[in-house]
């Protein structure tokens, strides 16, 4: 087993001081109440993983229109704040650092989930489905192009959700601008066919996500703001196969994020040595966390985590499935102990099974 010592060095990401380099990547586990309020079982889940350098929560909706599922957590109402405060207090008491990921579903939801029209940059259809409250498939609807007024409102909702996050005790906020969700769809040439200030050229396609990041940074401080991006990855309907366009778009985006002073970028890219990842490294002045499994349903390894740092591809690994199944993953990676295998049949089923019942090395439940 290679030495993992490099992972345990404390690092900073903007105003965040992290005990080690490992980030718990956002994972949608759908354990909130149907009104978006976090549940007590979520307190235990996050507290038990506080040994990582940085916890990023599930994708959390900043608005009613941005909800992806009925049991997705939210921060679109002040009533959500106390339950989130229980989580942040528990993580801080355990010595951890935690940020909330604000994830607007965009075209990956349905009006029967949100009760509102689907919000997206353009009237573009794509394949896939959401679920109703009983779990039945809801094929995606073709959205209407968002008006300037709707986009202003959505931006304000991101800002308001970030304000609530700080009131709830979070150390910071991460914006989700990857994986085919709302902010990502502005970056794609096929998903954004607007001809106004937010579309038509690479610079204009980057303009709306930049405006959201700048508005949130003005509210909470850029040094407490991160963003997740996946340059060059075609996913959930967003096509980024045109590398020339992708590199031009992300050059504008990353330059603006760096100039704004964001704390970190969480970079999803299968090839961290490739041109898209290199562009991010060359143009961003802050901390970079890396993940290579975006297009694969597999578990990243400690060897991969060490390699990405030793090779200079990222400052730390963004780890998902291993932490889902191993609340004591840091101890396991330090000692070389075997890991629990994630049970994908329980990822989104609710309850404690497959959530709070993975065994730890001590022989006790997490």
QUIUR-V534917 format. One record per backbone hydrogen bond with DSSP energy under -1.0 kcal/mol. CO is the residue of the C=O (numbers start at 1). NH is the residue of the N-H. If there is no record, write none. Layout:
# QUIUR-V534917
co & nh
CO & NH
CO & NH
This chain:
# QUIUR-V534917
co & nh
4 & 7
5 & 8
7 & 21
11 & 18
13 & 16
16 & 13
18 & 11
22 & 53
22 & 54
23 & 319
24 & 56
33 & 36
36 & 74
37 & 33
39 & 42
40 & 44
41 & 45
42 & 46
43 & 47
44 & 48
46 & 49
47 & 50
49 & 52
54 & 24
55 & 99
60 & 103
61 & 75
64 & 67
66 & 105
69 & 72
71 & 32
73 & 61
77 & 80
78 & 81
80 & 84
81 & 85
82 & 86
83 & 87
84 & 88
85 & 89
86 & 90
87 & 91
88 & 92
89 & 93
90 & 94
91 & 96
92 & 95
97 & 55
98 & 171
99 & 57
100 & 174
101 & 60
102 & 176
104 & 182
105 & 108
110 & 113
110 & 114
111 & 115
120 & 146
122 & 124
128 & 140
130 & 138
132 & 135
136 & 132
138 & 130
147 & 151
148 & 152
149 & 153
150 & 154
151 & 155
152 & 156
153 & 157
154 & 158
155 & 159
156 & 160
157 & 161
158 & 162
159 & 163
160 & 164
161 & 165
162 & 166
163 & 167
164 & 168
165 & 170
166 & 169
172 & 100
173 & 226
174 & 102
175 & 228
178 & 181
181 & 185
184 & 187
188 & 192
196 & 199
201 & 205
202 & 206
206 & 210
207 & 211
208 & 212
209 & 213
210 & 214
211 & 215
212 & 216
213 & 217
214 & 218
215 & 219
216 & 220
217 & 221
221 & 224
222 & 225
222 & 263
223 & 15
224 & 173
225 & 263
226 & 175
227 & 266
228 & 177
229 & 268
230 & 233
235 & 238
238 & 235
241 & 243
242 & 246
243 & 247
244 & 248
245 & 249
246 & 250
247 & 251
248 & 252
249 & 253
250 & 254
251 & 255
252 & 256
253 & 257
254 & 258
255 & 259
256 & 260
257 & 261
257 & 262
263 & 287
264 & 227
265 & 289
266 & 229
267 & 291
271 & 274
274 & 278
275 & 279
276 & 280
277 & 281
278 & 282
279 & 283
280 & 284
287 & 265
288 & 315
288 & 316
289 & 267
290 & 318
291 & 269
293 & 296
296 & 298
301 & 305
302 & 306
303 & 307
304 & 308
305 & 309
306 & 310
307 & 311
308 & 313
308 & 314
309 & 312
316 & 290
317 & 23
319 & 25
320 & 323
320 & 324
321 & 325
326 & 329
328 & 332
329 & 333
330 & 334
331 & 335
332 & 336
332 & 337
343 & 346
352 & 355
352 & 356
358 & 366
360 & 363
364 & 360
